[in-house]
């Protein structure tokens, strides 16, 4: 009895996501989750509430909630940088070869 060969054997997850046409979307969401977690960590470390951060940035709690939402990838680099600065931090970005 001959077994059917699996066309996905040997491929990696990145290849699968590219084949499905969702690689960039998944990568953007993963990056945003990392950024949101890092900002939340700094907020906890500095004991800064969402309300206090919103006040320092001159914005609403809802806007801060969007910044901290790991699924919301529409936040600009300027917003991320301003938020980090308000937390006494800065953003480092690296572009690396795939």
KAVENNOR-V330463 format. One record per helix or strand of 2 or more residues. SS is the DSSP state (H for helix, E for strand). FROM is the first residue (numbers start at 1). TO is the last residue. Records with the same first field share a line. If there is no record, write none. Layout:
BEGIN
SS: FROM-TO ; FROM-TO
END
This chain:
BEGIN
H: 13-20 ; 23-46 ; 50-57 ; 61-68 ; 77-86
END
